[in-house]
């Protein structure tokens, strides 16, 4: 049944807006200041803040889990914190193991209650045009590159990789073992990929932490997920007002490390209400990135 979230403080494009949302099944039909001409049920949320459902990256789903373990992990580490979309990343030690590793991960995620994208993580030395082509065949559009201090990033055939991904762009994300940042490698990473016009993220991504809109734009998950927009799916969180830490130029800074949403909705269905968590096996589906780097993203 359609309903209206009235007089809400909504985060859209990382800006705070005071507006109404008209929701019909799993679609946002209208976002604007006035919704008086609609006669559907109205939901007053008071001083709550509406944020998009969070997209989070996780490297652990290649590990075998029983259904009970899978359910507990997803509820406690993802749904509880407002995650409605997962970016599951698996280690691929060699090109020959890409196909079986992806098959195993996709099988493991069939019970997921939330939507998911799939990425792979490979050592820098294994990044070849052949491997990138294989990722394209398997509909993988995000590659995490594990960079060690001894790696020579200039030896990676970036020119050939850039040529391959012209027609179907992929995004590349650095991964520092043990979160050790290496200034020399970080500078080389930025300079090389920028010089070859390859979509990339300049910094590593934190696990189980909401990904910023600029990251989602660069890796191609936006506009499918990560923002509230007309025509978009109904993925959102409701936070109490104290989750607001500060407001800078209409940009809301939410303290996600210390606050959790009161309500989480995924594709129009409740996943969380206060401390009650719901689990719908198989309700989530795999999403495919169409093309990375289509939207402008600015990183500091």
C-alpha positions in Angstrom: 0.0 0.0 0.0 1.4 3.4 -0.9 2.3 5.7 2.0 3.9 9.1 2.6 6.9 9.9 4.9 5.9 13.4 5.8 7.9 16.4 6.8 11.1 14.4 7.0 14.8 15.4 7.3 16.3 13.5 4.4 19.9 13.0 3.4 20.1 13.1 -0.5 23.3 13.4 -2.4 24.9 13.8 1.1 22.8 17.0 1.7 20.2 17.5 4.3 16.7 18.3 3.0 13.4 18.9 4.6 10.8 17.2 2.4 8.2 14.5 1.9 8.6 11.1 0.2 5.9 9.2 -1.5 6.5 5.5 -1.5 4.7 2.9 -3.6 5.7 -0.7 -3.1 9.4 -0.7 -3.8 9.6 2.6 -5.6 10.0 6.2 -4.5 7.4 8.0 -6.6 7.9 11.6 -5.4 10.3 13.7 -3.3 9.4 17.3 -2.7 8.3 19.9 -0.2 4.6 19.3 -0.6 2.6 16.1 -0.8 -0.8 17.5 0.3 -2.6 16.4 -2.8 -1.8 12.7 -2.0 -4.5 11.0 0.0 -2.6 7.9 1.1 -1.5 6.9 4.6 0.9 9.3 6.2 3.8 8.4 8.4 5.0 11.1 10.8 8.6 10.5 11.9 9.1 13.5 14.1 12.8 14.4 14.5 14.1 11.3 12.8 16.6 11.6 10.1 16.2 9.5 6.9 19.3 8.3 5.2 19.8 6.0 2.2 20.3 2.3 3.1 24.0 1.8 3.6 26.3 0.0 1.2 29.2 -1.9 3.0 32.2 -3.8 1.8 33.0 -7.2 3.5 35.9 -9.6 2.7 34.7 -12.5 4.9 32.0 -14.1 2.8 34.3 -16.5 1.0 34.7 -18.2 4.3 32.3 -21.2 4.7 29.5 -20.7 7.2 26.5 -22.7 8.2 23.2 -21.2 7.6 22.9 -20.3 11.3 26.3 -18.6 11.3 25.5 -16.8 8.1 22.3 -15.5 9.5 23.9 -14.4 12.8 26.8 -12.6 11.0 24.5 -10.7 8.5 22.2 -9.6 11.2 24.8 -8.5 13.8 27.3 -6.9 11.5 25.3 -5.6 8.6 21.5 -5.3 9.2 21.9 -4.1 12.7 24.0 -1.2 11.4 21.7 -0.2 8.5 23.3 -2.1 5.7 20.9 -2.9 2.9 23.5 -3.6 0.2 26.6 -5.7 0.5 29.8 -5.5 -1.6 31.2 -9.0 -1.0 34.8 -9.4 -2.0 36.7 -12.7 -2.5 40.4 -13.5 -2.7 41.5 -14.8 -6.1 45.0 -16.3 -5.8 45.3 -17.1 -9.6 43.4 -16.5 -12.8 42.6 -20.2 -13.0 40.8 -20.0 -9.7 38.6 -17.0 -10.6 35.7 -19.1 -11.9 35.4 -21.7 -9.1 35.9 -19.0 -6.5 33.1 -16.8 -7.9 30.8 -19.8 -8.2 31.4 -20.7 -4.6 30.8 -17.2 -3.4 27.6 -16.8 -5.4 26.3 -20.1 -4.1 27.1 -18.9 -0.5 25.1 -15.7 -1.1 21.9 -17.3 -2.3 20.5 -17.0 1.2 21.3 -13.3 1.5 18.4 -11.2 2.8 20.0 -8.0 1.3 21.1 -7.2 -2.2 24.8 -7.7 -3.1 27.5 -6.8 -5.6 30.6 -8.9 -6.0 34.2 -7.8 -6.3 37.5 -9.7 -6.3 40.8 -9.1 -4.5 44.1 -10.0 -6.2 47.8 -9.4 -5.6 49.3 -6.6 -7.7 51.7 -9.0 -9.4 48.7 -10.9 -10.8 47.0 -8.0 -12.4 47.2 -8.7 -16.1 45.1 -7.9 -19.2 44.1 -11.6 -19.3 42.8 -11.5 -15.7 40.9 -8.2 -16.3 39.2 -9.8 -19.4 38.2 -12.8 -17.3 36.6 -10.5 -14.7 34.6 -8.9 -17.5 33.4 -12.3 -18.7 32.2 -13.1 -15.1 30.5 -9.7 -14.7 32.9 -8.4 -12.1 33.4 -4.6 -12.3 35.4 -4.0 -9.1 38.9 -5.2 -8.5 40.7 -4.7 -5.2 44.5 -4.7 -5.7 46.5 -6.0 -2.8 49.7 -3.9 -2.7 52.8 -4.9 -0.7 55.8 -2.8 0.0 57.9 -4.8 -2.4 55.5 -4.5 -5.3 56.6 -2.4 -8.3 53.3 -0.8 -9.5 55.0 0.6 -12.6 55.5 -3.0 -13.8 51.7 -3.6 -14.0 50.6 -3.3 -17.7 48.3 -0.3 -17.0 48.3 0.8 -20.7 46.9 -2.5 -21.9 44.4 -2.7 -19.0 43.2 0.8 -19.8 42.7 -0.2 -23.4 40.7 -3.3 -22.4 38.3 -1.5 -20.1 37.4 1.4 -22.5 34.2 -0.3 -23.6 33.3 -1.8 -20.2 35.0 0.2 -17.4 36.1 -1.5 -14.2 37.1 0.3 -11.0 40.2 -0.5 -9.0 40.6 -0.1 -5.3 43.8 -0.4 -3.3 44.1 -2.8 -0.4 47.0 -2.4 2.0 47.8 -5.6 4.0 47.3 -5.1 7.7 46.1 -1.6 6.9 49.7 -0.5 6.6 49.8 2.7 4.5 52.8 3.2 2.3 53.2 6.7 1.1 55.4 5.8 -1.9 53.0 3.1 -3.1 50.0 5.3 -2.5 51.5 8.1 -4.6 52.4 5.7 -7.4 48.9 4.2 -7.3 47.2 7.6 -7.7 49.6 8.9 -10.4 49.6 5.7 -12.5 45.9 5.1 -12.7 45.1 8.8 -13.2 47.6 9.0 -16.0 45.9 6.1 -17.8 42.4 7.4 -17.1 41.4 4.2 -15.2 38.5 4.6 -12.7 40.0 4.1 -9.2 39.6 4.9 -5.6 42.7 6.5 -4.1 42.4 5.1 -0.6 41.5 1.7 0.9 37.9 1.1 2.0 36.9 0.2 5.5 35.0 -3.0 6.1 31.4 -2.8 7.5 31.4 1.0 7.3 28.9 2.9 5.0 30.6 3.8 1.7 30.5 7.4 0.8 28.5 8.6 -2.2 31.7 9.6 -4.1 33.0 6.1 -3.7 29.7 4.6 -4.9 29.7 6.8 -7.9 33.3 5.9 -8.9 32.8 2.2 -8.5 29.5 2.2 -10.3 27.1 1.1 -7.5 25.4 4.5 -7.7 22.7 5.1 -9.0 21.4 1.6 -8.3 22.1 1.9 -4.6 23.3 4.5 -2.0 21.0 7.4 -2.5 17.3 8.3 -2.2 15.9 9.4 -5.6 12.7 9.4 -7.6 12.3 6.1 -9.3 14.8 4.5 -6.9 14.3 1.5 -4.7 13.0 1.9 -1.1 16.1 1.4 0.9 16.4 3.7 3.9 17.3 4.1 7.5 15.7 6.1 10.3 18.1 7.6 12.8 17.3 9.5 16.0 18.2 13.1 16.0 21.2 12.6 18.3 22.9 10.7 15.5 23.5 14.1 14.0 27.0 15.2 15.1 27.3 18.4 13.0 26.0 20.2 10.0 28.5 21.9 7.6 27.1 23.8 4.6 23.9 21.6 4.7 26.1 18.5 4.7 25.1 16.2 7.5 27.9 14.4 9.3 26.4 11.3 10.9 28.4 9.4 13.5 27.9 5.9 12.1 30.6 4.5 14.4 28.5 5.3 17.6 24.9 5.3 16.4 22.7 2.6 14.8 19.4 3.2 13.0 16.1 2.7 14.7 14.5 1.4 11.6 15.9 -0.2 8.4 13.9 -0.8 5.3 15.2 -2.8 2.3 13.2 -2.9 -1.0 10.1 -1.8 1.0 10.4 -4.5 3.6 11.4 -4.0 7.3 14.7 -5.5 8.3 15.0 -3.8 11.6 12.7 -2.1 14.2 14.5 -1.0 17.3 16.3 -4.2 18.6 14.2 -6.5 16.5 16.0 -7.9 13.4 14.3 -9.7 10.6 15.9 -12.2 8.2 14.4 -13.1 4.8 16.5 -15.8 3.2 17.0 -15.2 -0.6 15.2 -11.8 -0.6 18.5 -10.2 -1.7 19.6 -10.5 -5.2 23.0 -10.1 -7.0 23.3 -6.7 -8.7 25.6 -6.1 -11.6 27.5 -2.9 -12.1 26.8 -1.5 -15.6 29.9 0.6 -15.9 32.3 2.1 -13.3 33.4 5.7 -13.3 30.4 7.1 -15.2 29.7 9.8 -12.5 32.1 12.5 -11.4 33.6 11.9 -7.9 35.9 14.1 -6.1 38.3 12.8 -3.5 40.6 14.8 -1.1 
